[in-house]
Amino acid sequence: MIKQTSQTRTADEVEIHGLIDRWSAAVRAHDYSAIRANHDADMLMFDVPPPFQSRGIDAYMATWDLFFKCADRPATFNFTDVNVTAGDDVAFATAVGHCTTVNDGRRESLEFRLTMGLRKIDGRWTIVHEHHSVPSE
């Protein structure tokens, strides 16, 4: 679920907000096919746990196995402070993510930063870069 700020949005910004909302709902539902949707085959992701980077959709999808090993059903995976900036064919989105994992029987809440890079390909927005990060301690 996305907590949205009140502002006037372009049609492209609305579309990208919807894409992020559907993606996060897919994660909560453990729906691999829907997680994969709207991602480019050659995408690049930087993530919090190893591997440091994943190139290509298959490597990206493999990272979800690690997350789901530590996640409840449904998974906690929500975003606040979602901001989208969209041009004609390139856009980026930033947000604060909230998830909960279960490690050794202990529930741990994690706040993380999300940055997405998107391109409009054949008239639809496609995620080409995804970056999850936490502040360094």
C-alpha positions in Angstrom: 0.0 0.0 0.0 1.4 3.4 -0.9 0.8 6.5 1.2 0.6 9.3 -1.3 1.1 13.0 -0.8 -1.4 15.4 -2.1 -0.2 17.1 -5.3 -1.3 17.4 -8.8 0.2 14.5 -10.8 0.7 14.0 -14.5 -0.8 10.9 -16.2 2.6 9.3 -16.3 3.2 10.0 -12.6 -0.2 8.4 -11.8 0.7 5.4 -13.9 4.1 4.9 -12.2 2.5 5.2 -8.7 0.1 2.5 -9.8 3.0 0.3 -11.0 4.7 0.6 -7.7 1.5 -0.1 -5.8 0.9 -3.3 -7.9 4.5 -4.4 -7.4 4.4 -4.0 -3.7 1.1 -5.8 -3.5 2.7 -8.7 -5.5 5.5 -8.9 -3.0 3.0 -9.0 -0.1 1.2 -11.9 -2.0 4.5 -13.8 -2.8 3.4 -13.5 -6.5 6.6 -14.0 -8.5 4.9 -13.4 -11.9 3.4 -10.1 -10.8 6.7 -9.1 -9.1 8.5 -9.7 -12.5 5.9 -7.7 -14.4 7.0 -4.2 -15.6 10.7 -5.0 -15.2 13.1 -4.9 -18.1 14.9 -8.1 -19.1 18.3 -6.3 -18.7 17.5 -4.5 -15.5 20.1 -3.8 -12.8 19.4 -3.9 -9.0 21.5 -2.9 -6.0 20.1 -4.5 -2.9 20.6 -4.5 0.9 21.5 -8.2 1.4 24.0 -9.9 -1.0 24.4 -10.1 -3.8 25.5 -6.5 -4.1 24.1 -6.2 -7.6 21.9 -8.3 -9.8 22.0 -8.0 -13.5 19.1 -9.2 -15.6 15.6 -10.3 -14.7 16.5 -13.9 -13.7 19.2 -12.7 -11.2 16.7 -10.1 -9.9 14.0 -12.7 -9.4 16.4 -15.0 -7.6 16.9 -12.4 -4.9 13.2 -12.7 -3.9 13.8 -16.3 -2.8 16.1 -14.9 0.0 13.5 -12.4 1.0 10.6 -14.9 1.1 12.6 -17.3 3.3 12.5 -14.6 6.0 9.0 -13.2 5.3 5.6 -14.0 6.7 2.6 -14.6 4.5 1.4 -12.1 3.6 4.7 -10.3 3.6 5.0 -6.8 5.2 6.2 -4.6 2.3 4.8 -1.1 2.1 6.0 2.4 1.0 5.5 5.9 2.2 6.8 9.2 0.9 6.6 8.0 -2.7 7.8 10.7 -5.1 7.8 10.3 -8.9 9.4 12.5 -11.5 8.5 11.6 -15.1 9.8 13.0 -18.4 8.6 11.9 -21.8 10.4 8.6 -21.7 12.5 8.5 -18.5 11.4 8.7 -14.9 12.6 8.0 -11.4 10.8 7.3 -8.2 11.9 7.4 -4.6 10.2 6.1 -1.5 10.7 4.9 2.1 10.1 1.2 2.3 8.8 -0.8 5.3 9.2 -4.5 5.7 9.2 -7.1 8.4 11.4 -10.2 8.4 11.5 -13.1 10.8 15.1 -14.3 11.7 15.6 -17.0 14.3 12.0 -16.6 15.4 12.5 -12.8 16.0 10.5 -10.3 14.0 12.6 -7.4 12.8 11.2 -4.3 11.2 13.3 -2.6 8.5 13.0 0.8 7.0 14.9 1.1 3.7 15.2 3.5 0.8 13.9 2.7 -2.6 15.0 4.3 -5.9 13.7 3.2 -9.2 14.7 4.2 -12.7 12.1 3.7 -15.4 12.0 4.0 -19.2 8.9 4.2 -21.3 9.2 1.4 -23.8 6.5 0.8 -26.4 4.2 3.2 -24.6 4.5 1.6 -21.1 6.7 2.3 -18.1 9.3 -0.3 -17.4 11.6 -0.6 -14.4 15.2 -0.7 -15.6 16.9 0.0 -12.3 16.0 -0.7 -8.7 18.0 0.3 -5.7 17.2 -0.7 -2.1 19.5 0.7 0.6 19.8 1.4 4.3 22.0 4.0 6.0 25.5 2.9 6.9 26.1 2.3 10.6 
